[in-house]
């Protein structure tokens, strides 16, 4: 019995060490998005790594335009060190009259009930200059270093 318990403890220790060695090493990254001198709320930020061993990272801006980057697979906020192209977009749904569709919540659709109201889908429109939404055309490039990183992303028409 002691031998089985000893083996379980050793296997658990090996598992714990191997999990820690696979952590994604990241440095803290925060920032703000400004467009025409004003903070941009609900913008989607994507960091596209420019090296083959990098990992993409992303965030969404708060009401004051601020963001904190998160890398997939990391156990804490941040991005891996290296050079990134930065993509920024703010997508909204537009109705047939060109007005922004405001949604408070999405109702669950009851497919068994033919009288159930199905939520209508609308085309999306980017409210920011399109050049910032594509890797080929973005002018935003950042270099994440092993320190606290803060980037002010100023978008222009």
Secondary structure, 3 states (H helix, E strand, C coil): CHHHHHHHHHHHHHHHHHHHHCCCCCECEEEEEEECCEECCCCEEEEEECCCCCCCEEEECCCCCEEECEECCCCCCCECCEEEEEEEECEEEECCCCCECCCCCCCCCCCCCCCCCCCCCCEEEECCCHHHHCCCCCCCEEEECCCCEEEEEEECC
